[in-house]
Amino acid sequence: MLNETVLPAGSKPTVLIPHGHYIKTLPGSEVEPIPGRIVYFGRIEPYKNVDGLIEQYKKARRAMSLSVVGKASALMQESLMMKAKGNSSIVFKFGFVSDQEMVDEISQGEVVVLPYKEMHNSGVLLVALSLGKPALVPRTAANVALSEEVGQQWLTLFDDELQPSDIDRALQHAQNLHGSKPRLVRRDWDNIARSYFHVYKSILPEDADEIEEKND
């Protein structure tokens, strides 16, 4: 299990071991945040509602620039560029990018916005938190649980459809987070390794050591 919100079918016992953070695996960056910059990062699919983000960004009061980074189909690229036509504050970088480019792009933002219509587990959200960036995400059971885990100030939750006021709220909240970090202790890889060790040990037969010695 990756989170508590979806229980597997059946009556077999389960153990929750959350996905680890990326703090030690991501490259560093010397890029400074750009005031008012919001960032979308990740593969661009219809259900991720990037077109809706562009529409609401243009109405937001606090947002000053939007960076959209990720792989998209040619048709999707054309559609998004048409929605952004005439607005030079919207910047696109289509296609896969290196880890360093990803870190730099996210580091330039004050807030990562993931305007998905559906959201359960998100690697992009975990990357953002690992880089110490707050995020604006839909209110789902998984995201509510994550906000309680890492600190509610790190996730601004929106209901139903994304609104300009949601973007403004997220940027306002970000102003109070400078110098602090989300709580990711639970997702430390040493703790995760210990959890896996205890799970595997608990399911081994009592005579496993004797069996192993005989096989040797």
C-alpha positions, 0 to 999 in steps of 0.5 A: 500500500502507498497510502491509507485511502484505498484498501486492497480487496480481500481480507489478507493483512496489509502494511502501509509503506509510503513512497520515499522522497527524492531529497538525496537523489535530485541534483542541486540548483542555484536558481532563485524563485521568480516572484509570482511564478507558478509551474506545471511539470509532468506529462501533459494529458487531457485529465491533467487539465493544463488547458484549464490552468492556463485559463484560470492563470490569466484571471489570477491577480497574484500570478505573474508568469506560468511555466508549463514543462512536459511531454505532450502530443502535437495536437495538445501542444497546438491547443495549449499554445492557442489558449496562451496566444498573445500572453507572453508571460506563459512559457512552454517547454515541451518534451522530456527534460533532464533531471537538472532542467526539471529541478531548475524549472521547479526551483524558479517557481513559487508554487507548483500547480497540478490542476488534475481532474483526478489524483491519487498518488503523484510522483511530481507532487513528491518531487516538488515537496522534496525540493521544498516547493508548496503545491496547489492540488485537488482536494482528494482523500490522498492529498488531504492525508498527505497535507496532514503528514507534511504540514497543511501549509504545504498543500493548498487544496482546491475543490471541484474546478480550479479557480483564479482565487485558488492560485492567488491563495497558493501564492499567498501561502507560499510567502509564509514558507521561506526557510522552512521545509515540509515534514518528510521524515516518514518518507526517509529511505532508511525508515522505509528500508527498516519497514520492508525488513520487518515485513519480510522478517514477519512472513518468513517461517520460524525455521527459515534460518535452519532451511537457509543453512541446509541449502548452503 
